[in-house]
């Protein structure tokens, strides 16, 4: 839990592997239904202010980080 405002909680979750809706299902089972879910990072790549659904080219350092993460 990162922050609590009244009955609302801001929770940070890190997954190494997952399926669609797993975060929603896990938190709902714990009694915390999810109203909004925001991805802030994908592997070693921080998404920053990139809009949902938008694409961009990875920089050379980002490609290097991804390759290192997967052992290439």
C-alpha distances in whole Angstrom, upper triangle without the diagonal:
4,6,8,11,13,13,11,7,6,4,6,9,12,15,18,20,20,22,22,19,17,14,15,17,14,12,15,16,13,14,11,14,13,15,15,14,15,16,16,18,20,21,22,22,20,21,21,22,24,25,24,27,29,30,31,33,31,32,34,31,29,31,32,28,28,31,30,27,29,31,34
4,7,10,13,14,11,8,5,5,6,10,13,16,20,22,21,23,23,21,19,16,17,19,17,14,18,19,16,17,14,16,15,16,15,14,14,15,14,16,19,20,21,21,18,19,18,20,22,23,23,26,27,29,29,31,29,30,32,30,27,30,31,27,27,30,29,26,29,31,34
4,7,10,11,8,6,5,7,9,13,16,19,23,25,24,26,25,22,21,18,18,20,19,15,18,20,17,17,14,16,14,15,14,15,15,17,16,19,22,24,24,24,21,21,20,21,23,24,23,27,28,30,31,33,32,33,35,32,30,33,34,30,30,34,33,30,32,35,37
4,6,7,6,4,6,9,12,15,19,22,25,27,26,27,26,23,22,18,18,20,19,15,17,19,16,15,12,14,14,14,15,16,17,19,19,22,25,27,27,27,24,24,23,23,26,26,25,29,30,33,34,36,35,36,38,36,33,36,37,34,34,37,36,33,35,38,41
4,6,5,6,8,12,15,18,22,24,28,29,28,29,27,24,24,20,19,22,21,17,18,21,18,16,14,15,15,14,15,17,18,21,21,24,27,29,29,29,26,25,24,24,26,26,25,29,31,33,34,37,36,37,40,38,35,38,39,36,36,39,39,36,38,41,43
4,5,8,11,14,17,20,24,27,30,31,30,30,29,25,25,22,20,22,21,18,18,20,18,16,13,15,15,15,16,18,20,23,24,27,30,32,33,32,29,28,27,27,29,28,28,31,33,36,37,40,39,41,43,41,38,41,42,39,39,42,42,39,41,44,46
4,7,10,13,16,19,23,25,28,29,27,27,26,22,22,19,17,19,18,15,15,17,15,12,10,11,12,12,14,17,19,22,23,26,29,31,32,32,29,28,27,27,29,28,27,30,32,35,37,39,39,40,43,41,38,41,42,38,38,41,41,38,39,42,45
4,7,10,13,16,20,22,26,26,24,25,23,20,20,16,15,17,17,13,14,16,14,12,9,10,10,9,11,13,15,18,19,22,25,27,28,28,25,24,23,23,25,24,23,27,29,31,33,36,35,37,39,37,34,37,38,35,34,38,37,34,36,39,42
4,6,10,12,16,19,22,23,22,23,22,18,18,14,14,16,15,11,13,15,13,12,9,10,10,10,11,12,14,16,17,20,22,24,25,25,22,22,21,22,24,23,22,26,28,30,31,34,33,34,37,34,32,34,35,32,31,35,34,31,33,36,38
4,7,10,13,16,20,21,20,21,20,17,17,13,13,16,15,12,14,17,14,14,11,12,10,11,10,10,11,13,13,16,19,21,22,21,19,18,18,18,20,20,20,23,25,27,28,30,29,31,33,31,28,31,32,28,28,31,31,28,30,33,35
4,6,10,13,17,18,17,19,18,15,14,11,12,14,12,10,13,15,13,13,10,12,10,12,11,10,11,12,12,15,17,18,20,20,18,18,18,19,21,21,20,23,25,26,27,29,28,29,32,29,26,29,30,26,26,29,28,25,27,30,32
4,7,10,14,15,15,17,17,15,14,10,13,15,13,11,15,16,15,16,13,14,12,14,12,10,10,10,10,11,14,15,16,16,14,15,16,17,19,19,18,21,23,24,25,27,25,26,28,26,23,25,26,22,22,25,24,21,23,26,29
4,7,10,12,11,14,14,13,11,8,11,13,11,10,14,15,14,16,13,14,12,15,13,10,10,10,10,11,12,13,15,16,15,15,17,19,19,20,19,21,23,24,25,26,24,26,27,25,22,24,25,21,20,23,23,19,21,24,26
4,7,9,10,13,14,14,12,10,13,15,13,13,17,17,16,19,17,18,16,18,16,13,12,10,10,9,10,10,12,13,13,15,16,19,19,20,19,21,22,22,23,24,22,24,25,22,19,21,22,18,17,20,19,15,17,20,23
4,5,6,10,12,12,10,9,13,14,12,13,16,17,17,19,18,18,16,19,17,13,13,11,12,10,10,9,12,14,14,16,18,21,20,21,19,20,22,22,23,24,22,24,25,23,19,20,21,18,16,19,18,14,15,18,21
4,7,11,13,14,12,12,16,16,15,17,20,20,20,23,21,22,20,22,20,17,16,13,14,12,10,8,11,14,15,17,19,22,21,23,21,21,23,22,23,23,21,23,23,21,18,19,19,16,14,16,15,12,12,15,18
4,7,10,12,10,11,15,15,14,16,19,19,20,22,21,21,19,22,20,17,16,14,15,13,11,10,14,15,17,18,21,23,22,23,20,21,22,22,23,23,21,24,24,23,20,20,21,18,15,17,17,14,13,16,19
4,7,8,6,8,11,11,11,14,16,16,18,20,19,18,17,19,18,14,15,13,15,14,12,12,16,17,18,18,21,23,22,22,19,19,22,21,23,24,23,25,27,25,22,22,23,21,18,20,21,17,16,20,22
4,6,6,9,11,10,11,14,15,16,18,20,19,17,16,18,17,14,15,14,17,16,14,15,19,19,20,20,23,24,22,22,18,18,21,21,24,25,24,27,28,28,24,24,26,23,20,22,23,20,19,22,24
4,6,8,9,10,12,14,14,16,18,19,18,16,14,16,15,12,13,13,16,16,14,16,20,20,20,19,22,22,21,19,16,16,19,20,23,24,24,27,29,28,25,25,27,25,22,24,25,22,21,25,27
4,6,5,6,9,10,11,12,14,15,14,12,10,12,12,10,12,12,16,17,16,18,21,21,21,20,22,22,21,20,16,17,20,22,24,26,26,29,31,30,27,27,29,27,24,27,28,24,24,28,29
4,5,5,6,9,10,11,12,14,13,12,11,14,14,11,13,13,16,16,16,17,20,21,21,20,23,24,23,22,19,20,23,24,26,28,27,30,31,30,26,27,29,26,23,26,26,23,23,26,28
4,5,5,6,8,10,11,12,10,10,8,12,11,9,11,11,14,15,15,16,19,20,19,19,20,22,21,20,18,19,22,23,26,27,26,29,31,29,26,27,28,25,23,26,26,23,23,27,29
4,6,5,6,9,10,11,9,7,6,9,9,8,11,13,16,17,18,20,23,22,21,21,22,23,22,21,18,20,23,25,27,29,29,31,34,32,29,30,32,29,26,29,30,26,27,30,32
4,6,5,6,9,10,9,8,9,12,13,12,15,16,19,20,20,21,25,25,24,24,26,26,26,24,21,23,26,27,30,32,31,34,36,35,31,32,33,30,28,31,31,27,28,31,33
4,6,5,6,9,9,9,10,13,14,13,16,16,19,19,20,21,24,24,24,24,25,26,26,26,23,24,27,29,31,33,31,34,36,34,30,31,33,29,27,30,30,26,26,30,32
4,5,5,6,5,6,7,11,12,11,14,16,18,19,20,22,24,25,23,23,24,25,25,25,22,24,27,29,31,33,32,34,36,34,31,32,34,30,29,32,31,28,28,32,34
4,5,5,5,4,7,10,13,13,16,18,21,22,23,25,27,28,26,26,27,27,27,26,24,25,29,31,33,35,34,37,39,37,34,35,37,33,32,34,35,31,31,35,37
4,5,7,8,11,14,16,16,19,20,23,24,25,26,29,29,28,28,30,30,30,29,27,28,31,33,35,37,36,39,41,39,35,37,38,34,33,35,35,31,32,35,37
4,6,8,11,14,16,16,19,20,22,24,25,26,28,29,28,28,29,30,30,30,27,29,32,34,36,38,37,39,41,39,35,37,38,34,33,35,35,31,32,35,38
4,6,10,13,15,16,19,21,23,25,26,28,30,31,29,29,29,30,31,29,27,29,32,34,37,39,38,40,42,40,37,39,40,36,35,38,38,34,35,38,40
4,6,9,12,12,16,18,20,22,24,25,28,28,26,25,26,26,27,26,24,26,29,31,33,36,35,37,39,38,34,36,37,34,33,36,35,32,33,36,39
4,7,9,11,14,17,20,22,23,25,28,27,26,24,25,25,26,24,22,24,27,29,32,34,34,36,39,37,34,35,37,34,32,35,36,32,33,36,39
4,6,7,11,13,16,19,20,22,25,24,22,21,22,21,22,20,18,20,23,26,28,31,30,33,35,34,30,32,34,31,29,33,33,30,31,34,36
4,7,10,14,16,19,21,24,26,25,22,21,21,20,21,19,17,19,22,25,27,30,30,33,36,34,31,33,35,32,31,34,35,31,32,36,38
4,7,10,13,16,18,21,23,21,19,17,17,16,17,15,13,16,19,21,24,27,27,29,32,31,27,29,32,29,27,31,32,28,30,33,35
4,7,10,12,14,17,19,18,16,14,15,15,15,14,11,14,17,19,21,24,24,26,29,28,24,26,28,25,24,27,28,25,26,29,31
4,6,9,11,15,16,15,12,10,11,11,11,11,9,12,14,16,18,21,20,23,25,24,21,23,25,22,21,25,25,22,24,27,29
4,6,8,11,13,11,9,8,10,11,10,10,9,12,13,14,16,18,17,19,22,21,17,19,21,18,17,21,22,19,20,24,25
4,7,10,11,9,6,5,7,9,9,11,10,13,14,15,15,17,16,17,20,18,15,18,19,17,16,20,20,18,20,23,24
4,6,7,6,4,5,8,11,10,13,12,14,14,14,14,15,13,15,17,15,12,14,16,13,12,16,16,14,16,19,20
4,6,5,6,7,11,13,12,14,13,14,14,13,13,14,12,14,16,15,11,12,14,11,10,13,14,11,13,16,18
4,5,8,10,13,16,15,17,16,17,17,16,16,16,13,14,15,13,10,11,12,9,7,11,11,8,10,13,15
4,6,10,12,16,15,18,18,19,18,17,16,15,12,12,13,11,8,10,10,6,7,10,10,8,11,13,14
4,6,9,12,11,14,15,16,15,13,12,12,9,10,12,10,7,9,11,8,8,12,12,11,13,16,16
4,6,9,9,12,13,15,14,14,13,13,11,12,14,12,9,13,14,11,12,15,16,14,17,19,20
4,6,6,9,10,12,11,11,10,12,11,13,16,14,11,14,16,14,14,17,18,17,19,22,22
4,6,9,11,14,12,13,12,14,13,14,17,16,13,17,19,16,17,20,21,20,22,25,25
4,6,9,12,11,12,12,15,15,16,19,19,16,19,21,20,20,23,24,23,25,28,28
4,7,9,7,8,9,12,12,14,18,18,15,17,20,19,18,22,23,22,23,27,27
4,6,6,9,10,14,15,17,21,21,18,20,23,22,21,24,26,24,26,29,29
4,6,9,11,15,16,19,22,22,19,20,24,22,20,24,26,24,25,28,28
4,7,10,13,15,18,22,22,19,20,23,22,20,23,26,24,24,28,28
4,7,11,13,16,19,20,17,18,22,21,19,22,25,23,24,27,27
4,7,9,13,16,17,14,15,19,18,17,19,22,21,22,25,24
4,6,9,13,14,12,12,16,16,15,18,20,20,21,23,22
4,6,9,12,10,10,13,14,13,15,18,18,19,21,20
4,7,8,6,6,10,10,10,12,15,15,16,18,17
4,5,5,6,9,10,11,12,14,15,17,18,17
4,5,5,6,9,10,11,12,14,16,16,14
4,5,5,6,9,10,10,12,14,15,14
4,5,5,6,9,10,10,13,14,13
4,5,5,6,9,10,11,12,11
4,5,5,6,9,10,10,9
4,5,5,6,9,10,10
4,5,5,6,9,9
4,5,5,6,5
4,6,5,6
4,6,8
4,6
4
